[in-house]
Amino acid sequence: MKKILLSMLLILLLLVAAVWPHRGEWLLRAVIGLDNLRHPVAENQPVHWRQGEAAPGDQRPNVILIVADDLGFNDISFHRGEQATLPTPAIDALASQGVSFSSAYAGNAVCAPSRAMLMTGRYSTRFGFEFTPAPRSFAKMFKILPQPPGALHPPEVDMAAVDRLPPFQSLGMPGEEITLAEQLQAAGYHTLHIGKWHLGRDQGMRPEHQGFDESLLMESGLYLPVDDPQVVNARQGFDPLDRAIWLRMRYAASYNGSQPFAPSGYLTDYYTDQAVSAIAANKDRPFFLYLAHWGVHSPLQALKADYDALSHIQDHRLRVYSAMLRALDRSVSRVMQSLVDNGIDDNTLVIFTSDNGAPGYLGLPDLNAPFRGWKLSFFEGGVRVPFYLRWPKQLSSGLQYDAPVSHLDVFATVAAAVGIALPQDRVMDSVNLLPYVNADIQGPPHDAIFWREGAYQGMRAGDWKLMRSPKPRKIWLYNLKDDPLEAQNLAAEYPQQVADMAAQLDEHNRQQQPSRWPSIVSLPVLIDKTMADPASAEDEYIYWPN
């Protein structure tokens, strides 16, 4: 008996020794498991999109806004030509059949503020939406999960701010903001949302409270269950955030506030199936469809059929990512074909963009090439995005517009296309791009475009681009006409230009509101390396506050 007890004690000690270094992760697993038990995901429920009645004589265009997530500017073969790892023929066709904007900028270098600007036509800092909504566990996991050994720039967590952070559900866009969907709904459009939202979950903040008649909401972030035989996964062991995503994310959707339920099929294809059904249901009346894809955001999960079709790509991680991009391109193809099938292709305005540039934490070096920087940085790689307008009835094909434009401009452009006014009771930052692309108005739509994430800030005015950071305390100045790849920092050479632009940025800041909730973490972002690359003391970097 004594030997048995000693053996059991030894086994217990070995188990404790094995688990103890990972105790934080096991604690996180336990908390997430309990939360999943309290909030179960039901089996798939079919979505029945409301059938629209015919609106004879109404010649206003339908509007479809397709927003990809974390898509690099040069993921699109329209921009890269023969250098593209993967052709994107459907997205290329959308670009070539309408207007492509070569200098289009995201509202921010991260998703949620960009989406707030797309929906409102206003700098999100005008209404205190400065940081991406995240639960307290987002900050705490950087304390719990082990960081890469030898990291030169570790994440910084403000636990006092974490304690002050309001509940995650209440972090979002205030209900008094007027969205594009609300404006179109008031004008008689049927408004539909499919996919990501990230602008709040409380009453007054959800899509169905912000102007959408119908909303199929992304409730979590898996494309398929991890062990589904039809999925191929790629994990990034060098990224603590990636480990947390695999622990936390579920395969779930909801419809107009219903209980979460499982989608059917690979998420990108599921959203596409639903978009095609929604278009068919509304072909006889003016509609606005906001198709907010999760692709190609991590976790990296591809449909096995897409992965198998790309056997020429040897790197597993790149092959999974490219397969995800293949599904996104297929989505655009199917949506565009549905317009033809329903006889509404000619008078549908389709807008395609991404919420920001591709991230460095995927460990894939060429997603934003040749531009420098990643998602979370205001270098061109973080904020320059694909942006196309296609409207056969009103816009010529094959146009390219080179002056800087912004996500902000979607609101005013759509409003002008459908013949409705902008809100008159607030400052609007959105510009109608139609007269510019048609050469009815000369000159640039914007004198300046601004970005702000706490004290990390930037702007573009004409050919000049300024960025300033408190950590490291540094200013970058580039002339993008002469140096589009931001290779030569001119800040020391042109102090007056720095002073003038800094004064503009300060004046812009005086017109903004404080953030509605505090920043809780600051994350390091290398400008010229991915997270998979070893950092050195010579690397340029910024700290991104959120």
N, C-alpha and C positions, 0 to 999 in steps of 0.2 A: 504493500500500500504506500509505504514511504517513497519507494522508487517511482510509483505512478504519480504521486503528488509532486515530486521533484521534476518529473518529466513534464507535467502539465504547467508547472511554474516556469520552467525553461521555455516552453512553447509560447506561453503568455508574454514573457520578457522579450522573446524574439519578435513577436507580433508588434509589441509596443515599440521596440527599436526600429522596426521597419516602417511603422505608421507615423511615428513621432515627427520626423523631418517634414512630413506632408500633412501634419495635423490641421493646418489652416484649410487646405483643399478639402479634406474629409469633412471638416466642419461646414464648409460652404456646400458640399454635396448634401449634407444632412438638412441644412436649411432649405435648399432648393427642393429637395425631395418632399419635405413637409408642405412647402408652398404649392407644389404640384398636386399633392393629395387634396389640399383645401380648394384648389381651383382646377378641377379636371377638364380635359378636352373631350368633348363628345365625338361620336362618330360623324362622318361626313353628312352634311345636310345640303340638298340641292338648293340653288339660288334661283328664284323665279323673278326675273327682271320684269318690271311692269310694262305691259304693252301700251305703246303710245297710239293715240288716235290721230288720224290724218289732220294736217293743218293746211288745207288748200290755200294757195296764194301766198304763203309765208316763204319768202325767198332768202331769208337770212341763212348764213352758213352754219353748218355744224362745226364744232370745235373739239379737237382731240389734242390733249397735252400729254405726251409720253415723256416721263422722266426716268432715266436710268440712275442707278445708285453707284457712286464711286467709279464711274467709267472714265478711263483716261482719254484725253483728247486724241491720242494716237493709237488707241485701240481700234479706231475706225479706219478701215482701209481706204476710204475716200480721202483721208489726209495723208496716208503713208504710201499708197500705191503698191509697188512691188515689194516694198520693205515690210508689209504687213505680215505678221505671223499667220493670221487667219483672215480670209476675205469676209467682208460684211456687206454682201450685195444688196440686201433690202434697205439697210440704213443708207448705203451709198446712193441708191436710187432715190430715196426720199430727199437726200441732199441735192442731188443733181437735177431733180425735177422741180425744184423751187429755189429758195434763197439760202445760201450757206454764209454764215458769219464767221470770218476768219479770226476776229478778235472779240469773241464773246466771253463774258466773265460771269462766273457764279456769284451769287449774292454774298457767299462766304466760302471759306475753305472747308466747311463741315456742313453736314446735311440739314439739320433742323432749321438754323437761321436762314439758309438758302431757300428752303421750302416755305418758310414764313414770308419771305420776300416775293417768291413766285406767286403766292396766294393773295398778297395784299398790294403789291406794287409800291411798297414802302420799305425803307431801311428798317430792319427788324428792331434795331436799337431805338427807333422812335417810340416803340411801345415796350421797351424793356426786355425783349427776347434776344438776349446776347449770347447765352451759352446753350449748348445742346442739352435738353432734359435728360437726366440720368438719375437712377435711384442711388440711395446712400451706399448700397452694396458695390456700386461701380468704383467708388473711392476706396472702400474698405478692402476690396479684393487686391488692390495694389499693396496693401499691408500684409495680406494673407498669403497670396501666391508668391512663390520665389521669383526673383528677378534674374535676368541673365547674369552669369558670373562676370565680374570685371567691368560692369557697365560704367562708363565715364560720366554719364548724365542720368542718374536714377530719377524715376517719377517722384514728384513732391505732393504730399497729401496734406490738406489743411483740415485736421480733424475737428477743430472748432467750427469751421464753416460747414462741415458735414453734419454736426449736431444742430445747426440752424437751418439746414435744408428742409424746405416743405416736402410733403409727400409727393412721390413721383407723379401720381395721377394729376396733381394740381399744377405741374410745371408745363406751361404751354402758352399758346397765343390767346390773349384776352378776348372774351366774347364780343366786346365792343368794336373790335377790328372788323372792317368790311372786306370780305374775301371776294375774289373773282366769281366764285360759285354763287355767292349771295346776290351779286349784281346781275348775273345771268338768270338766276332763278326768278328774281323780281321782274325781269323782262320777258318771262314766259318760257325760258329754256328748261328742259328737263336735265337735271344735273346728276352725274354719276361719278363715283370714286371707287377705284379698285387698287388695293395694295397698301403701300406705306403711307403713314400720316405723320407721326412724330411731332405733332403740334398740340398735344394735350389730350387727356382722357376724361377729365372731369366734365360735369354739366357745363354746357356752353362752349366747350373746346373741341368736342368730337366732330368728325366730318359732317354727320347728320345734323349737328347744331350750327355748323358754319356754312350752310347753304347747299349741302348735297341732299337731294331727294333720296338717293340710295347710296349706301356705302358698304363695300365688301372690304373689311379692314384686315390688314396684316396684324395678327395678335402676337406673333413671336418671330423667329427668324430661321428655322430650318426649312430647306427646300424639299426635303423628304426625311422621314425618320432615318437616323444614322445607320441602322442595320437593314434598311430596305434593300432588297436584291437589285433594284434598278438604279441605285445611287453609287457614285464613286466619290470618296471623301479625300481631302488633303488637309492635314493639320500642320500648323506652324508652331513647332515646339519652342522656337526662340521668342515667341510673343505671348506674354502673360494674358493679354486681352483675348487672344484667340482661344486659350485654354478656358477662360471664363465663358466665352461664347458657347463653346461645345457643352459646357456644364449647364448653362442657363437656358439656352434656346429650346423652344418646342415647335412642333409642326401644327400651326393653328391659325384659324381665321374666324371672323364673326361678320354677321350681316345686320346692319342697322341696330347695333347694340345687343345682339343676341348672345347667348352663351357661346364661348369659343367652341369651334368644331374643327375637325381635321379637313383640310382641303382634299382634293382628289387628283393625284398625280404630281409630277414635278412642279414646283411652285410657279416658275416662270410660265410654263405651259398652262397651268391652271388659271392664272390671271388672264392669259391670252384667250383661253376658252371662254371665260366669263366676259371678256371685252367683246369678243365676236358675238356672243349671245346678246349682250346689252345693245350693241349697234343694230342688230337685226330687230330687236324689240322696239327701237326708237327711230327707225329709218324714215317714218312718216311725219316726224315732228322735229323741230330744232332741239339739239341736245349738246351738252358739254360733257365730255368724258375725260377725267383725270386718271390716266393709267400710270400709277406710280410703282414701277417695278422695284423689287428688292435686288435683282441681278444688276451688277455683278459683285455686290457686297459680300464680304465673308459672313458665315463660314463657307469655305470653298467646297461646294458640293455640285457635282455634275450628273446629268442623266447618263446612265451607262451607254446608251446608244450614241449619244454625242461624243462621249469619251472614246468609244471604240472607233468612231469615224475619223479620229485625229491621230492615228497611229504614227504619223510622220513627226509628231512632236515628242521628243524623247524625255524631256523633263516632266516628271509627274505633276508637279504643282502647276507649271505653265499649261500642261495639257488639260487639267481640270478647269483652270481659269478660262482657257480658250473654249472649252466645251460649254461653259456657262455663257460666254459671249455668243457662241453659235445659237444657243437657245434664245437669247435676247434678239438676235437678228431675225430668227425665225418668227418671233412674236411680231416684229414690225412687218414682216412679209404677210403674215396672216391677217393682221389688222388692216393693212392697205388693201389686200384682196377682198376683205369683207365689205369695204366701201364700194368696190367695183360690183361685187355680187348683189349688193342692195341698191345699186343705181344712184349712189350719193357721192361718188368719188370727186366729181368736178366741183362741187360746192361744199367741200369740207376742208377747213383750215386745220392742218396737222402741224404741230410744233413738237420737235424732238430736242432734248437736251439731257445733261447729267447734272446732278446736284452739286458736284465738285469734282476735282481731279482724283486720280487713283492714289491709293495709300502706299506708303513705303513698308507698312507692316505685313504685307503679303510676301515680301522677299523676292519680288519679280522686278528686275532693274529697268525694263524698257517701256513700261506702261504709259509714261508721260513723255517719252523721248520725242524730240530732242530737248524738251524744256526741262529746266531745273525744278526741283522741289516736288513735294507730295501733298496730298490731302493734309489739312491742318496747318499748311504754310501758305503765305501769300505770294510765294514765288509762282511763276507762270504755271508750273506743273500742278499746283494746288488749286488754282482758280480759273485757268483758261479751260473752257468746256466746249464740246460740240454743241451747235445751236443751228437749227434749220427750220424754215417755214415753207410749207407747201400748200398752195391753194390754186389749183389749175384755173379756176374761173377768173381769178383776179391777179395772180402773180405769174410773170414769165418764168420759164424754166432756165436753169443754168446761170442764175445770177450769183455773184459773190459780192458781199459787202464787207469792207475792210475796217471801217471806223469802229472804235470800241463801243460795244453794247453790253447790256446786263440782263440778268434774270428779272430785274425790276421791270423791264420793258414788256414782258408778256402781258401784264394787266392792261395797259393802255392800248397795246396793239390789238388784242382781242376785242376790247371795248369798241374801238374804232371799226373793226371789221364787222361787228354785228350791229353797230349803230346805237350804242348806249353811251351815256356821259360818265365821266369819272366822278367819284364822290367829291363834293364841294366843301365839306366841313372839316377837312384835314389836309395836311401837306401830302402831296403825292409825288413820288420820285420817279414814277414810270413815264416813259416816252413812247409815243406811237411811232413804230418803225416803218410803217407802210409808206409814208411820203418820202422817207429817206431812201428806201430801196428802189422806189420808183423814180428817184431823182427829181421829185417835185420840190424837195427842200435840200439845199446844199449845206455842207458843213457837218460837223459831228453832232450826234444826238445829245451827248453829255459833255459838259465842260470838264467834269471830273467824276470818277467812280471811286467809292470808298469801301474799305473793309475794316472791321473792328472786332476783336475778340479780347476784351479786357484792355490791358495796356499794350498788347501786341496789335499793331495797326498798320494800315497801308492805304495807298491811293494811287490812281493813275490819272494824270492830267495831260492831254495831248500825247506826245511821245514819251513823257517822263513818268517814271514809276518810283515811288518812295515807300520804304518800309522802315518801321522803327520797333525795336524790341527792348524791354527792360532787362531781360535775361536771355542771352548775354546783352549787356547794354551796348547796342549797336544800331547804326543807321545804314541802310542800303539805298543807293540812288542809281537808277539805270536809265539810259536812253534807248527805248525799245525799238526805235526806228533803226538805229545803228547797231544795236546789240540785243536782238530779240531773245537771245539765250541767256541773258543776264550774267555774262562772264566777267564784266569789268565794273566794279563798284566805283562810282564817280563822286561819292559823298564828299571826300576830302578835296576833290578838284573843283567842285561847284558849291561852295558853302552858301551862296546867295540863293541858288535854286533850292537847296535843302531848307533854308529859312523860309522862303516863300511858300513852299508846299507844306511845311510843318504848320505855318500859320493857317493855311486853308484847312488842314486836318483838324487843328484846334477849333476853328470856327464851326466846322461840321460837328465836332463832338459837343459843342455848347448847345446844339439844337437837338441832341439826343437825350434819352431818359436813362437813369440808372437801371442796371439789371434787376429784374424782378426776383432773382434768387442769386446766391453767391456762387463764385467759382470754388470748386472743391478740390480739384487736382490741377497740376501742371505737368504736362507730358513732354519729354524731349523728342524732337524730330530732326533727324539728320537731313540736310538739304540734298546732298549728292550721293547718299548711300541708302540702301534698304536696311530694315531692321535685321536682316540676316547677315549683313556685313559687319565685320569687327570695326568698332569706332576707334579713331585716333585723335590725339590732341589737336591736330591741324584741321579737323573737319568743321565746316560751318554748320551751325545748328540754331534752332530756336526752341523756346519752351512755349507750348500751346496751353493756355489756361482754359479750363472748363469746370 
